[in-house]
Amino acid sequence: MAKDDRRTLAVSEPRTVPWLSIVFGYGPMLPFAVGAALAWWRRDDLGDAILYLTILWGCAILLFLSGVRRGVSFRTEGGPTFIQIATMLGLFGLGFLALLSASLGQTVAAIALLIAGFTAVAILDPIAARTGEAPLFFARLRPTQIPIAILSLCALLALKV
Protein backbone atom coordinates (compact mmCIF):
# COMPACT_ATOMS: atom_id res chain seq x y z
CA MET A 1 0.00 0.00 0.00
CA ALA A 2 1.46 3.37 -0.98
CA LYS A 3 2.04 6.02 1.67
CA ASP A 4 -0.77 8.25 0.39
CA ASP A 5 -3.30 5.38 0.18
CA ARG A 6 -4.17 5.76 3.89
CA ARG A 7 -5.15 8.64 6.10
CA THR A 8 -5.31 8.85 9.86
CA LEU A 9 -7.95 11.13 11.34
CA ALA A 10 -7.92 12.67 14.78
CA VAL A 11 -11.32 14.13 15.56
CA SER A 12 -12.26 16.40 18.40
CA GLU A 13 -15.95 17.12 18.66
CA PRO A 14 -18.04 19.06 21.17
CA ARG A 15 -20.73 17.54 23.34
CA THR A 16 -22.56 20.88 23.05
CA VAL A 17 -24.79 21.38 20.03
CA PRO A 18 -23.14 23.70 17.48
CA TRP A 19 -25.22 26.75 16.55
CA LEU A 20 -25.53 25.68 12.90
CA SER A 21 -26.93 22.35 14.07
CA ILE A 22 -29.48 24.22 16.16
CA VAL A 23 -30.54 26.25 13.12
CA PHE A 24 -30.52 23.30 10.71
CA GLY A 25 -31.86 20.93 13.35
CA TYR A 26 -34.86 22.84 14.64
CA GLY A 27 -35.57 24.85 11.47
CA PRO A 28 -36.73 21.81 9.49
CA MET A 29 -39.02 20.84 12.38
CA LEU A 30 -41.08 24.02 12.02
CA PRO A 31 -42.93 22.90 8.84
CA PHE A 32 -44.15 19.82 10.76
CA ALA A 33 -45.70 21.88 13.55
CA VAL A 34 -47.06 24.57 11.22
CA GLY A 35 -48.40 21.96 8.80
CA ALA A 36 -50.18 20.02 11.54
CA ALA A 37 -51.70 23.19 13.02
CA LEU A 38 -52.88 24.46 9.63
CA ALA A 39 -54.27 21.06 8.60
CA TRP A 40 -56.34 20.97 11.80
CA TRP A 41 -57.44 24.59 11.34
CA ARG A 42 -58.36 24.26 7.65
CA ARG A 43 -60.52 21.18 7.28
CA ASP A 44 -61.13 21.66 3.60
CA ASP A 45 -59.26 21.08 0.35
CA LEU A 46 -56.56 23.53 1.42
CA GLY A 47 -56.16 21.65 4.70
CA ASP A 48 -55.81 18.39 2.77
CA ALA A 49 -53.15 19.96 0.55
CA ILE A 50 -51.26 21.23 3.60
CA LEU A 51 -51.44 17.76 5.17
CA TYR A 52 -50.08 16.20 1.97
CA LEU A 53 -47.25 18.74 1.75
CA THR A 54 -46.37 18.10 5.39
CA ILE A 55 -46.18 14.38 4.66
CA LEU A 56 -43.92 15.06 1.67
CA TRP A 57 -41.75 17.28 3.87
CA GLY A 58 -41.51 14.44 6.39
CA CYS A 59 -40.45 12.03 3.65
CA ALA A 60 -37.76 14.45 2.47
CA ILE A 61 -36.40 14.99 5.99
CA LEU A 62 -36.39 11.28 6.84
CA LEU A 63 -34.58 10.48 3.59
CA PHE A 64 -32.11 13.26 4.38
CA LEU A 65 -31.51 11.82 7.86
CA SER A 66 -30.76 8.43 6.32
CA GLY A 67 -28.11 10.19 4.23
CA VAL A 68 -26.72 11.86 7.35
CA ARG A 69 -26.29 8.41 8.87
CA ARG A 70 -24.43 7.20 5.79
CA GLY A 71 -22.28 10.32 5.68
CA VAL A 72 -21.26 9.94 9.31
CA SER A 73 -20.31 6.32 8.64
CA PHE A 74 -17.61 7.45 6.20
CA ARG A 75 -15.70 8.98 9.11
CA THR A 76 -16.24 6.25 11.68
CA GLU A 77 -13.05 4.89 13.17
CA GLY A 78 -12.46 1.48 11.63
CA GLY A 79 -14.98 2.11 8.85
CA PRO A 80 -18.75 1.84 8.68
CA THR A 81 -20.40 -0.51 11.14
CA PHE A 82 -23.20 -2.96 10.42
CA ILE A 83 -25.52 -0.94 12.68
CA GLN A 84 -24.79 2.29 10.78
CA ILE A 85 -25.56 0.70 7.44
CA ALA A 86 -28.64 -1.11 8.75
CA THR A 87 -29.95 2.10 10.31
CA MET A 88 -29.35 4.04 7.10
CA LEU A 89 -31.13 1.41 5.04
CA GLY A 90 -34.01 1.18 7.51
CA LEU A 91 -34.55 4.94 7.57
CA PHE A 92 -34.27 5.13 3.79
CA GLY A 93 -36.75 2.27 3.38
CA LEU A 94 -39.28 3.87 5.74
CA GLY A 95 -38.90 7.25 4.01
CA PHE A 96 -39.28 5.75 0.55
CA LEU A 97 -42.28 3.62 1.53
CA ALA A 98 -43.91 6.67 3.12
CA LEU A 99 -43.33 8.61 -0.10
CA LEU A 100 -44.78 5.77 -2.15
CA SER A 101 -47.77 5.48 0.20
CA ALA A 102 -48.44 9.22 0.01
CA SER A 103 -48.19 9.09 -3.78
CA LEU A 104 -50.80 6.35 -3.84
CA GLY A 105 -53.16 8.31 -1.60
CA GLN A 106 -52.50 6.17 1.45
CA THR A 107 -51.97 9.06 3.85
CA VAL A 108 -52.56 7.10 7.06
CA ALA A 109 -49.95 4.52 6.06
CA ALA A 110 -47.52 7.28 5.03
CA ILE A 111 -47.92 9.07 8.36
CA ALA A 112 -47.51 5.82 10.32
CA LEU A 113 -44.30 5.00 8.43
CA LEU A 114 -42.96 8.48 9.12
CA ILE A 115 -43.79 8.20 12.81
CA ALA A 116 -41.89 4.89 12.90
CA GLY A 117 -38.90 6.41 11.12
CA PHE A 118 -38.65 9.52 13.27
CA THR A 119 -39.14 7.47 16.43
CA ALA A 120 -36.22 5.30 15.32
CA VAL A 121 -34.08 8.42 14.85
CA ALA A 122 -35.06 9.74 18.29
CA ILE A 123 -34.05 6.45 19.92
CA LEU A 124 -31.09 5.34 17.84
CA ASP A 125 -29.18 8.60 17.28
CA PRO A 126 -28.48 9.22 20.99
CA ILE A 127 -27.32 5.61 21.31
CA ALA A 128 -25.11 6.02 18.24
CA ALA A 129 -23.65 9.21 19.73
CA ARG A 130 -22.67 7.37 22.92
CA THR A 131 -21.04 4.52 20.97
CA GLY A 132 -19.07 6.79 18.64
CA GLU A 133 -21.18 6.05 15.54
CA ALA A 134 -22.62 9.57 15.38
CA PRO A 135 -21.51 13.00 16.61
CA LEU A 136 -21.62 13.41 20.40
CA PHE A 137 -24.09 16.27 20.21
CA PHE A 138 -26.74 14.00 18.65
CA ALA A 139 -27.32 12.68 22.18
CA ARG A 140 -28.49 16.17 23.21
CA LEU A 141 -30.09 17.37 19.97
CA ARG A 142 -32.23 14.44 18.84
CA PRO A 143 -34.29 13.94 22.05
CA THR A 144 -35.57 17.52 21.85
CA GLN A 145 -35.58 18.03 18.07
CA ILE A 146 -37.23 14.88 16.71
CA PRO A 147 -40.27 14.79 19.07
CA ILE A 148 -41.49 17.96 17.32
CA ALA A 149 -41.86 15.93 14.12
CA ILE A 150 -43.30 12.90 15.93
CA LEU A 151 -45.95 14.89 17.82
CA SER A 152 -46.89 16.83 14.68
CA LEU A 153 -47.22 13.61 12.69
CA CYS A 154 -49.32 12.08 15.49
CA ALA A 155 -51.61 15.12 15.24
CA LEU A 156 -51.94 14.53 11.51
CA LEU A 157 -52.65 10.85 12.11
CA ALA A 158 -55.38 11.75 14.62
CA LEU A 159 -56.88 14.09 12.01
CA LYS A 160 -57.02 11.30 9.39
CA VAL A 161 -58.32 8.39 11.49
C-alpha positions in Angstrom: 0.0 0.0 0.0 1.5 3.4 -1.0 2.0 6.0 1.7 -0.8 8.3 0.4 -3.3 5.4 0.2 -4.2 5.8 3.9 -5.2 8.6 6.1 -5.3 8.9 9.9 -8.0 11.1 11.3 -7.9 12.7 14.8 -11.3 14.1 15.6 -12.3 16.4 18.4 -16.0 17.1 18.7 -18.0 19.1 21.2 -20.7 17.5 23.3 -22.6 20.9 23.1 -24.8 21.4 20.0 -23.1 23.7 17.5 -25.2 26.7 16.6 -25.5 25.7 12.9 -26.9 22.3 14.1 -29.5 24.2 16.2 -30.5 26.2 13.1 -30.5 23.3 10.7 -31.9 20.9 13.4 -34.9 22.8 14.6 -35.6 24.9 11.5 -36.7 21.8 9.5 -39.0 20.8 12.4 -41.1 24.0 12.0 -42.9 22.9 8.8 -44.1 19.8 10.8 -45.7 21.9 13.5 -47.1 24.6 11.2 -48.4 22.0 8.8 -50.2 20.0 11.5 -51.7 23.2 13.0 -52.9 24.5 9.6 -54.3 21.1 8.6 -56.3 21.0 11.8 -57.4 24.6 11.3 -58.4 24.3 7.7 -60.5 21.2 7.3 -61.1 21.7 3.6 -59.3 21.1 0.4 -56.6 23.5 1.4 -56.2 21.6 4.7 -55.8 18.4 2.8 -53.2 20.0 0.5 -51.3 21.2 3.6 -51.4 17.8 5.2 -50.1 16.2 2.0 -47.3 18.7 1.7 -46.4 18.1 5.4 -46.2 14.4 4.7 -43.9 15.1 1.7 -41.8 17.3 3.9 -41.5 14.4 6.4 -40.4 12.0 3.6 -37.8 14.4 2.5 -36.4 15.0 6.0 -36.4 11.3 6.8 -34.6 10.5 3.6 -32.1 13.3 4.4 -31.5 11.8 7.9 -30.8 8.4 6.3 -28.1 10.2 4.2 -26.7 11.9 7.4 -26.3 8.4 8.9 -24.4 7.2 5.8 -22.3 10.3 5.7 -21.3 9.9 9.3 -20.3 6.3 8.6 -17.6 7.4 6.2 -15.7 9.0 9.1 -16.2 6.2 11.7 -13.1 4.9 13.2 -12.5 1.5 11.6 -15.0 2.1 8.8 -18.8 1.8 8.7 -20.4 -0.5 11.1 -23.2 -3.0 10.4 -25.5 -0.9 12.7 -24.8 2.3 10.8 -25.6 0.7 7.4 -28.6 -1.1 8.8 -30.0 2.1 10.3 -29.3 4.0 7.1 -31.1 1.4 5.0 -34.0 1.2 7.5 -34.5 4.9 7.6 -34.3 5.1 3.8 -36.8 2.3 3.4 -39.3 3.9 5.7 -38.9 7.2 4.0 -39.3 5.8 0.6 -42.3 3.6 1.5 -43.9 6.7 3.1 -43.3 8.6 -0.1 -44.8 5.8 -2.1 -47.8 5.5 0.2 -48.4 9.2 0.0 -48.2 9.1 -3.8 -50.8 6.3 -3.8 -53.2 8.3 -1.6 -52.5 6.2 1.5 -52.0 9.1 3.8 -52.6 7.1 7.1 -49.9 4.5 6.1 -47.5 7.3 5.0 -47.9 9.1 8.4 -47.5 5.8 10.3 -44.3 5.0 8.4 -43.0 8.5 9.1 -43.8 8.2 12.8 -41.9 4.9 12.9 -38.9 6.4 11.1 -38.7 9.5 13.3 -39.1 7.5 16.4 -36.2 5.3 15.3 -34.1 8.4 14.9 -35.1 9.7 18.3 -34.1 6.4 19.9 -31.1 5.3 17.8 -29.2 8.6 17.3 -28.5 9.2 21.0 -27.3 5.6 21.3 -25.1 6.0 18.2 -23.7 9.2 19.7 -22.7 7.4 22.9 -21.0 4.5 21.0 -19.1 6.8 18.6 -21.2 6.0 15.5 -22.6 9.6 15.4 -21.5 13.0 16.6 -21.6 13.4 20.4 -24.1 16.3 20.2 -26.7 14.0 18.6 -27.3 12.7 22.2 -28.5 16.2 23.2 -30.1 17.4 20.0 -32.2 14.4 18.8 -34.3 13.9 22.1 -35.6 17.5 21.9 -35.6 18.0 18.1 -37.2 14.9 16.7 -40.3 14.8 19.1 -41.5 18.0 17.3 -41.9 15.9 14.1 -43.3 12.9 15.9 -45.9 14.9 17.8 -46.9 16.8 14.7 -47.2 13.6 12.7 -49.3 12.1 15.5 -51.6 15.1 15.2 -51.9 14.5 11.5 -52.6 10.8 12.1 -55.4 11.7 14.6 -56.9 14.1 12.0 -57.0 11.3 9.4 -58.3 8.4 11.5 
